[in-house]
Structure formats: structure tokens, C-alpha cells
Amino acid sequence: MSSPSLFKISPPQGYDFDDVGSPVDAELRPIWRISILSLALYKLSRSKTATIRKLHAIYSIISSSRRKELINIYSISQIDLEVRLDPLVDKAILLAVEEDLFSIADGEKISLTSSGEKLAEAIWSDEELMKTEKEFLKKYKVNTFSENKISNYFSS
């Protein structure tokens, strides 16, 4: 007698599964990362283009209250910034490229596309969205997070 195939067995009557879901922190959601990266390109990058290193550094600062506090107290060149290379940032960049929000040139320069710029403008103009992130970004200019200043954190 052959054993029953797993795919031919039906579950017994009476099983009921309720999906109550579980909350996922905003920091773990790709759209949150894409939004932050879009705003970083929109507000803190020349020609709305930046290297992957710069985006990792800005994301690392924005996603950490301790790093934001240090940047608010000291200049970026005065602190030893621990940049965390988050693999989910790379995944968010790839998702944004697939959705035509970002483009990649030379394997390391990320730019906002016209769709990405519309997303960043919509987030920036909506007073209810990403309040704390935008408050942080409003304090700084493009040259605050220049590629030269950022590259110092990756060479050591």
C-alpha cells in the first residue's frame, strides 16, 4: 500500500486560522527606507544624485536618534560617525530602481527619476508625513553631507 501524497491530503474539518497580523516597525518597511532615501536625494544631494555610500551614511544618521543628536551638537567632520551598512537599504534602492523611482549609473551613483522626484516632492509638501525625518533634513544644506566628508567614514 502506498503512502498518501502530501498534496492529495485535505485538512480535517474544524481547523480555523485567524490572521491577526503583527505590527511591523516603520524602520523595517521598504517604503519607509525608499522615502528617506528619496528625501535625502531631493534635499541633500547635488543634482538629486548621490553615491551609495552617501545614502548609507545619511540613512544611518536619520534612522538613529543617537547619531542625529551627535550631528545636531557637532559638525559632521567633528564626530567619529559609525556608519551602519544596512543590507535593507540596498534592497530598498533596488526596489526603487524597479519601480522607476531611482536610476543607477556607474554601479554606484543613485539618482532620482522624475517619478522619484514627484514622490519626494509629495512627501516633502505633506505636513503629516515623516515629520521627524523632515525636521532633521531641514537643518542641513547639500554641502553638510558632501561626498568628501562622507568618504572619510569609509576609508578608516
Phi and psi in degrees as a GROMACS rama.xvg file:
@    title "Ramachandran Plot"
@    xaxis  label "Phi"
@    yaxis  label "Psi"
@TYPE xy
-83.3171  150.367  SER-2
-76.8323  149.729  SER-3
-68.6415  143.771  PRO-4
-71.8258  141.433  SER-5
-59.9312  -31.3247  LEU-6
-82.7711  -9.35416  PHE-7
-101.386  -1.21996  LYS-8
-89.951  129.791  ILE-9
-96.3778  145.867  SER-10
-66.2125  144.224  PRO-11
-61.6942  152.652  PRO-12
-64.0233  146.584  GLN-13
109.123  -14.5476  GLY-14
-77.6891  135.195  TYR-15
-138.065  124.389  ASP-16
-110.207  125.699  PHE-17
-108.153  121.016  ASP-18
-91.6086  103.967  ASP-19
-90.9747  -8.32684  VAL-20
70.8199  169.935  GLY-21
-143.116  140.451  SER-22
-67.6803  140.708  PRO-23
-115.05  125.927  VAL-24
-55.9762  145.613  ASP-25
-56.1743  -35.9467  ALA-26
-62.2374  -20.0206  GLU-27
-95.2155  -2.15482  LEU-28
-92.706  130.815  ARG-29
-59.5072  -36.469  PRO-30
-64.2785  -31.5351  ILE-31
-65.1415  -45.905  TRP-32
-64.0459  -44.3835  ARG-33
-60.2981  -40.3004  ILE-34
-64.2672  -44.7382  SER-35
-63.2376  -45.3243  ILE-36
-64.4545  -37.5555  LEU-37
-62.307  -44.3833  SER-38
-66.409  -37.81  LEU-39
-63.1137  -43.3107  ALA-40
-66.4307  -38.1062  LEU-41
-71.4588  -39.7451  TYR-42
-107.025  -26.6074  LYS-43
-119.881  18.1728  LEU-44
-133.67  140.002  SER-45
-70.6221  137.258  ARG-46
54.5401  23.6361  SER-47
56.0214  36.8866  LYS-48
-135.453  140.89  THR-49
-151.769  160.647  ALA-50
-77.4483  161.214  THR-51
-60.1175  -37.1965  ILE-52
-58.5992  -45.9632  ARG-53
-62.5668  -42.724  LYS-54
-64.5384  -39.5181  LEU-55
-62.0868  -43.0531  HIS-56
-64.7741  -47.5417  ALA-57
-64.1415  -42.6075  ILE-58
-61.8672  -42.1329  TYR-59
-60.0142  -37.6922  SER-60
-72.4515  -50.4037  ILE-61
-63.2502  -33.7352  ILE-62
-84.2439  0.584339  SER-63
-126.243  120.346  SER-64
-64.4938  -34.1909  SER-65
-66.1067  -43.4911  ARG-66
-66.9165  -40.2057  ARG-67
-60.9019  -41.2741  LYS-68
-63.1802  -44.1028  GLU-69
-61.2891  -43.9976  LEU-70
-64.6806  -36.3601  ILE-71
-67.6846  -31.3478  ASN-72
-85.545  -44.7798  ILE-73
-113.99  164.884  TYR-74
-78.155  158.907  SER-75
-61.2564  -30.064  ILE-76
-80.5795  -9.03729  SER-77
-94.9947  -8.00435  GLN-78
-116.276  155.31  ILE-79
-93.669  93.6253  ASP-80
-82.6462  124.895  LEU-81
-89.6204  102.078  GLU-82
-85.0802  122.391  VAL-83
-94.5295  118.789  ARG-84
-84.2716  99.8525  LEU-85
-88.3155  117.273  ASP-86
-61.4517  -22.875  PRO-87
-72.6098  -21.5066  LEU-88
-67.712  -43.6684  VAL-89
-60.8186  -41.6786  ASP-90
-64.563  -39.7676  LYS-91
-63.3744  -39.6878  ALA-92
-61.7346  -45.8579  ILE-93
-63.4983  -40.0211  LEU-94
-61.939  -42.2553  LEU-95
-65.3729  -35.4636  ALA-96
-65.322  -44.7977  VAL-97
-61.7333  -32.825  GLU-98
-88.9963  7.20223  GLU-99
61.6667  34.3907  ASP-100
-96.2235  -32.0369  LEU-101
-125.215  158.798  PHE-102
-128.758  154.907  SER-103
-117.525  131.468  ILE-104
-124.077  143.062  ALA-105
56.1752  21.3681  ASP-106
73.6481  -3.43619  GLY-107
-144.387  -12.3208  GLU-108
-97.6738  123.382  LYS-109
-106.103  132.538  ILE-110
-127.664  150.143  SER-111
-75.5977  135.155  LEU-112
-84.9604  178.368  THR-113
-62.9611  -36.8349  SER-114
-65.918  -40.3015  SER-115
-65.0194  -37.9498  GLY-116
-66.1982  -38.9427  GLU-117
-63.1188  -40.4687  LYS-118
-61.6292  -48.5165  LEU-119
-61.6433  -42.5054  ALA-120
-62.7694  -41.312  GLU-121
-64.6285  -42.9829  ALA-122
-65.3656  -45.109  ILE-123
-63.9127  -36.9267  TRP-124
-82.9215  -16.375  SER-125
-86.8758  112.797  ASP-126
-65.6782  -19.9444  GLU-127
-88.978  -17.4342  GLU-128
-90.5159  134.956  LEU-129
47.2993  50.248  MET-130
-57.5467  -51.5142  LYS-131
-67.2816  -37.2255  THR-132
-64.798  -42.781  GLU-133
-70.2131  -34.9164  LYS-134
-59.46  -42.1682  GLU-135
-64.0541  -49.1205  PHE-136
-62.8406  -33.0777  LEU-137
-64.8628  -21.6584  LYS-138
-77.4789  -13.557  LYS-139
-124.519  157.937  TYR-140
-108.463  170.941  LYS-141
-55.044  -44.3598  VAL-142
-72.6382  -11.3051  ASN-143
-61.9378  -40.8897  THR-144
-112.889  55.1317  PHE-145
-68.3021  158.306  SER-146
-59.0278  -37.0015  GLU-147
-64.0467  -45.6438  ASN-148
-64.4346  -41.8378  LYS-149
-66.5529  -40.3302  ILE-150
-63.7668  -24.2691  SER-151
-60.7543  -30.2069  ASN-152
-78.0923  -14.9955  TYR-153
-101.273  -15.2159  PHE-154
-87.172  -17.5091  SER-155
